[in-house]
């Protein structure tokens, strides 16, 4: 990555980390994907039960492959015949892997969900939440984060899943009530009641959508 962009990301990340600390969450900065993977694995004790939502960022740094092949119990609902039962079981996992659709410079997390299992797991359930977040997802404020989530992340995900929504055709949020909408639940995490539960790894890279 360009040296000037890297310097800017380092400085901005420190601001974000301070914001997360003020909200009872823990932030880390990784200079690249390899360092992000190391930080993430250090946060997940061997033998832990691990589950995840649709976090492309976790895939991109190699975290999902790592927990699937090492000494962890990976709970993969996509491999279960009864996906609802698998989701209920995963609710009690030791670690939940995720990302954000967007976040603010002062540490507020913004997520939009369709089936809502991802936002519900972030809000409550697994003992620890480990988020992998590219610096491309950091926005100035809540308004900017909401706009990013609705106009960048949502249309791309709708296209990725082949959904028949207005945003999949226009590339921008139309505030629809389509049967296929993935903008069913909005979760704004401004504070974590439980210290040591939410960990956000900021990565000096463009990750996810």
C-alpha positions as CSV (number, residue, x, y, z in Angstrom):
1,X,0.0,0.0,0.0
2,X,1.1,3.6,-0.7
3,X,3.4,4.9,2.0
4,X,1.3,8.1,2.5
5,X,-1.9,6.1,2.8
6,X,-0.2,3.8,5.3
7,X,0.9,6.7,7.4
8,X,-2.6,8.2,7.3
9,X,-4.1,4.8,8.3
10,X,-1.7,4.5,11.3
11,X,-2.7,7.9,12.6
12,X,-6.4,7.4,12.1
13,X,-6.3,3.9,13.6
14,X,-4.9,5.4,16.8
15,X,-7.9,7.7,17.0
16,X,-10.3,4.9,16.4
17,X,-8.6,2.7,19.0
18,X,-9.0,5.4,21.6
19,X,-12.6,5.8,20.7
20,X,-13.2,2.0,21.1
21,X,-11.5,2.1,24.5
22,X,-13.9,4.8,25.6
23,X,-16.7,2.5,24.6
24,X,-15.4,-0.5,26.6
25,X,-14.2,-2.2,23.4
26,X,-10.6,-3.1,22.5
27,X,-8.9,-2.0,19.3
28,X,-5.7,-3.2,17.5
29,X,-3.9,-2.0,14.4
30,X,-2.3,-4.4,11.9
31,X,0.1,-3.2,9.3
32,X,-1.0,-6.0,6.9
33,X,-3.2,-9.1,6.6
34,X,-0.5,-11.3,8.0
35,X,-0.2,-9.3,11.2
36,X,-4.0,-9.1,11.4
37,X,-4.2,-12.9,11.3
38,X,-1.6,-13.3,14.1
39,X,-3.5,-10.8,16.3
40,X,-6.8,-12.6,15.7
41,X,-5.4,-16.1,16.5
42,X,-3.8,-14.7,19.6
43,X,-7.3,-13.7,20.7
44,X,-8.8,-17.1,20.2
45,X,-7.6,-19.7,22.7
46,X,-6.9,-23.2,21.3
47,X,-9.9,-25.5,21.7
48,X,-12.4,-22.7,21.5
49,X,-15.7,-23.1,19.8
50,X,-15.8,-20.6,16.9
51,X,-18.6,-19.5,14.6
52,X,-19.1,-16.6,12.2
53,X,-21.4,-14.5,10.1
54,X,-20.8,-13.5,6.6
55,X,-17.5,-11.8,7.2
56,X,-15.6,-11.6,4.0
57,X,-12.8,-9.7,5.7
58,X,-12.1,-12.7,8.0
59,X,-11.8,-14.9,4.9
60,X,-9.5,-12.4,3.2
61,X,-6.9,-12.5,5.9
62,X,-7.0,-16.3,6.1
63,X,-8.7,-16.4,9.5
64,X,-11.5,-18.7,8.5
65,X,-9.2,-21.3,6.9
66,X,-7.0,-21.1,10.1
67,X,-9.8,-21.9,12.5
68,X,-11.2,-24.6,10.3
69,X,-7.9,-26.5,10.1
70,X,-6.3,-25.9,13.5
71,X,-7.2,-26.9,17.1
72,X,-10.6,-25.2,17.2
73,X,-14.2,-26.4,17.1
74,X,-15.6,-24.6,14.1
75,X,-19.4,-24.4,14.1
76,X,-20.4,-24.0,10.5
77,X,-24.2,-23.7,10.1
78,X,-23.9,-24.0,6.3
79,X,-22.7,-27.6,6.7
80,X,-25.7,-28.6,8.9
81,X,-29.0,-29.9,7.5
82,X,-31.0,-28.1,10.2
83,X,-29.5,-24.5,9.9
84,X,-31.8,-23.1,12.5
85,X,-30.7,-25.6,15.1
86,X,-27.0,-25.0,14.2
87,X,-27.5,-21.3,14.6
88,X,-29.1,-21.7,18.1
89,X,-26.1,-23.9,19.1
90,X,-23.7,-21.4,17.7
91,X,-25.3,-18.7,19.8
92,X,-23.4,-20.1,22.8
93,X,-20.0,-20.3,21.0
94,X,-16.8,-19.0,22.7
95,X,-15.9,-16.8,19.8
96,X,-17.8,-15.1,17.0
97,X,-15.9,-13.9,13.9
98,X,-17.3,-10.8,12.2
99,X,-16.6,-7.5,10.6
100,X,-18.6,-4.3,10.3
101,X,-20.4,-2.7,7.4
102,X,-19.0,0.6,8.6
103,X,-17.7,2.3,11.7
104,X,-16.9,5.8,12.9
105,X,-13.6,7.5,13.8
106,X,-14.7,7.5,17.4
107,X,-15.4,3.8,17.6
108,X,-19.1,3.3,16.9
109,X,-19.9,0.1,14.9
110,X,-22.6,0.0,12.3
111,X,-24.1,-3.2,10.9
112,X,-27.1,-4.0,8.7
113,X,-28.5,-7.5,8.4
114,X,-31.1,-9.5,6.6
115,X,-31.6,-12.7,8.5
116,X,-30.3,-10.9,11.6
117,X,-28.2,-13.7,13.0
118,X,-25.1,-11.7,12.6
119,X,-26.3,-8.6,14.4
120,X,-27.9,-10.6,17.1
121,X,-24.6,-12.5,17.8
122,X,-22.7,-9.1,17.9
123,X,-25.2,-7.7,20.4
124,X,-25.4,-10.8,22.7
125,X,-24.5,-14.5,22.7
126,X,-20.9,-15.6,22.1
127,X,-18.5,-14.8,24.9
128,X,-16.1,-13.0,22.6
129,X,-16.5,-11.1,19.3
130,X,-13.4,-10.7,17.1
131,X,-13.9,-8.3,14.2
132,X,-11.6,-7.8,11.2
133,X,-12.0,-4.4,9.7
134,X,-10.2,-2.8,6.8
135,X,-9.5,0.9,7.1
136,X,-11.7,1.5,4.1
137,X,-14.7,1.0,6.4
138,X,-13.8,3.9,8.8
139,X,-16.1,6.9,8.3
140,X,-16.2,10.4,9.8
141,X,-19.4,10.0,11.8
142,X,-22.6,8.0,12.2
143,X,-24.2,9.6,9.2
144,X,-21.3,8.7,7.0
145,X,-21.2,5.2,8.4
146,X,-24.9,4.6,7.7
147,X,-24.5,5.9,4.2
148,X,-21.6,3.6,3.6
149,X,-23.5,0.6,5.0
150,X,-26.6,1.3,2.9
151,X,-25.0,2.5,-0.3
152,X,-21.8,0.5,-0.5
153,X,-22.1,-2.7,1.6
154,X,-25.8,-3.5,1.0
155,X,-25.9,-3.2,-2.8
156,X,-22.7,-5.3,-3.2
157,X,-24.0,-8.0,-0.9
158,X,-27.3,-8.0,-2.6
159,X,-25.6,-8.5,-5.9
160,X,-23.3,-11.1,-4.4
161,X,-26.3,-13.2,-3.2
162,X,-28.2,-12.7,-6.5
163,X,-31.1,-10.9,-4.7
164,X,-33.8,-9.1,-6.5
165,X,-33.6,-5.7,-4.8
166,X,-33.6,-2.2,-6.3
167,X,-30.1,-1.6,-5.0
168,X,-28.7,-4.7,-6.8
169,X,-29.8,-3.0,-10.1
170,X,-29.0,0.7,-9.3
171,X,-26.0,0.2,-7.0
172,X,-27.5,2.5,-4.4
173,X,-30.0,2.2,-1.6
174,X,-33.6,2.9,-2.6
175,X,-35.0,2.4,1.0
176,X,-37.0,-0.5,-0.4
177,X,-39.4,-2.9,1.3
178,X,-38.5,-5.7,-1.2
179,X,-39.1,-9.3,-0.1
180,X,-35.4,-9.8,-0.8
181,X,-34.2,-6.8,1.2
182,X,-31.1,-7.4,3.4
183,X,-31.7,-4.1,5.3
184,X,-34.0,-5.6,7.9
185,X,-32.1,-4.9,11.1
186,X,-29.8,-2.0,11.8
187,X,-27.4,-2.4,14.8
188,X,-25.4,0.6,16.1
189,X,-23.0,-0.5,18.8
190,X,-21.9,2.6,20.7
191,X,-20.8,0.8,23.9
192,X,-20.1,-2.7,25.2
193,X,-21.6,-3.5,28.6
194,X,-19.1,-6.4,28.9
195,X,-15.5,-5.5,29.1
196,X,-13.2,-7.7,27.0
197,X,-15.9,-9.0,24.8
198,X,-15.6,-7.0,21.6
199,X,-12.2,-6.8,19.9
200,X,-11.7,-4.8,16.6
201,X,-8.7,-5.5,14.5
202,X,-8.1,-2.5,12.1
203,X,-6.1,-3.6,9.1
204,X,-4.0,-1.4,6.8
205,X,-5.8,-2.7,3.7
206,X,-9.1,-2.5,1.8
207,X,-11.1,-5.5,3.1
208,X,-14.7,-6.6,2.6
209,X,-17.4,-4.5,1.2
